[in-house]
C-alpha cells in the first residue's frame, strides 16, 4: 500500500512478535477449523525462520505454498523490489516465470507477460549550497531543500542566488508581505500556530500556493519541529510517469531552515520581527531534475481464457502490486526496532510516539534481551515488503495456480494483474488502466489485494483469525457488494469483514491509496481486500518470518471464490454508483 511520501522515510521501524504460527497446512475443503485463540502481547518469540528452503507448490491453495513463494519474493536478494531498480526486475521475472509454468496466456505487450511503464526518476542534483552573509550553512542540517510536489510542496525546481537579499515575510496564516515586497528575494516565514498555541510542525498544508510567485525562494523556519521524513525528502528520489513535453516546475524554490539558520539569514532574532524587515544577502543553489531509472519498471499480466464463447471476451481482474521501497539509506539493528516498536507502537498507530518513559524503556530492554538470547544481532537495511505487497502477490500466484490447474474453466476470462510502482503513486495501475492490453470496457471487475499477511488481534485493530478489511465493494456496484456478502454468508466459517475503512471522508484515505482506484476512476467495479495496518507497515521488519500464512490462505480462498462467482454469472455486475472524471483527484 502506498504511503504519503512525506512519511515514507525517517520513522522508526515497528514490529510485534506475537502469535504462534502452526506448521503450514492445506486450506480445509468443507467446514473450516475453529478460530485459534489470539496470542497474548507477552509473546515475543520468533516462530518462523529468517531463511526457508522453498518447496514445490501444489494445485490447492495452502499456507505452505504461500510460505515457499514469499520467502523467495521477499528475500534480501530481491533488494526491496523498488520500481526502476534491479530488484524489481528480479521480482517480476519470478512472477512471469510462475505464470509461464502454470500455462497461462501472456497478457502483456508483444506476446510477453510484461508491460513496461515509462517511468522517470526525480531527485536533487549534486552541489547543494547556501550561505548567509558569507557564512556557509550545512545542507539537511541547517537547511533542507524541498522538491516540487504539486499541491503538497508547490515550489519551483531550481534555486540560484548570488548575493540575493532576504526579507522576513511573517507567519503562515497571518498577515504576510506582498508579492512586490518579495520579488527577487528569499522570503523567511514562521510556521503557523497549532491548536496548542505552539508552532505547528505540520506547516505545509498552510502554505498558500503561488503566494510569492516572483520570490527567489521561500524558507520556512520550521526544521526544528518538522517531521524528519520531510527534512530528508529532497535527498531521496521519487518516480512518476514520463510526460513528454512537460516543463520543470517554475516559481520560487522551497526549503525549511532551522530557527538559528533563519536568524543568521536575517541577522537578528525572529521574535517580535515585523514582516517586511530586510535581512542579509544569501548565495547558493540547488536543482531538482529527472532521469531514466536504472532498470525497467514492469507490470506482469497473465490471462486464463474463459470457457464460454459468449463471455470469454470479458475479464475478471485480480490484482496485487509487486514493488516495495528498496534499500534504506542506513542500516539499523533489526531486533532493537522490534523491541522499541513492540512497546511504543503496538499496532503501528502513531507516527511519532514520543520518548519512552522509564517503565517503557525497561520493557524495551527486556524484550531486546530475550531476543538476544535467541539470536545474534543483525543489521538490516532492506525493505523486504513481505506483507506490502509480497503477501498479495503470492496470494495472486496461488489463485492463478488453483484456477489454471482446475479442469473446469470459468465462463469469463480471468486477468491476473501484478502492478509495479504502486509505492511511487499507483503508477503501474495508472498506466495499465489508461493503456490496457485488453479492451478496458471488457474488464467487469477488479479484486485488488494489498497487505493480506497480518491480521492477528495483537497487530491489527479488530483483527482475528478470520478478519478481513474491505473497501469500495459497493461504491460503483451495490450488486458486487451484495454478491460478496452473500458468498461470505454461505461459507462454513464466514470472514469477519470490517467496512469501517470504507467510510466517506475517513482520515486514513485508504480508498485512494492502492491500485483498485485506478480502475474505479474508469467506472470499473472494484473491491479492495486487506488485513490492514500493523506494526511492520513500511518498516524494515516487514519480513517473511512474521507473516500469518494460514490467514493469508483463508483470504486467498475467499478471493478465489469471489472471482469465480463473478466469472460464472450470466451478466456482469451492474454499475449503479456515481462515476467520476478519470483525471480528477480521488476522494475517500
Secondary structure, DSSP 4 states (H G I P E B T S, - for coil): ----GGGSSSS----------PPP-BPPSSSPPPPPPPPPTT-----S-SS-------SS-BHHHHHHHHHHHTSGGGGGG-TTSHHHHHHHHHHHHHHHHHTPEE-SSTTSSEEEE-EEEEEEPS--EEEETTEE--BTTTEEEE--BTTTB---SEEEEEEEEEEEEEETTS-B--HHHHTTSEEEEEPPB-TTSSBPS--GGGSPTTTTTT-SEEEES-TTTS-HHHHTGGGS-EEEE--TTPPPP-S-EEEEE-HHHHHHHHTS--TTPPTT-EEEEEEEEEEEEEEE-SS-EEEEEEEE--S-TTTTTSEEEEEEE----EEEEEEEEHHHHHHHHHHH-TTS--S------HHHHHHHHHHHHHHHHHS---EEEEE--IIIIIIHHHHHHHHHHHHHH-SS--SSEEEEEEES-STTTSHHHHHHHHS-SS-GGGEEEEEEE---S---TTTSTT--TTEEEEESTTTS-HHHHHHHHHHHHTSSS--EEE-GGGSTT-TT-GGGSSTHHHHHTTT--EEEEE----TTTTSTT--GGG--HHHHHHHHHHHHHHHHHHHHSSSPPP--SPP--TTSPP--
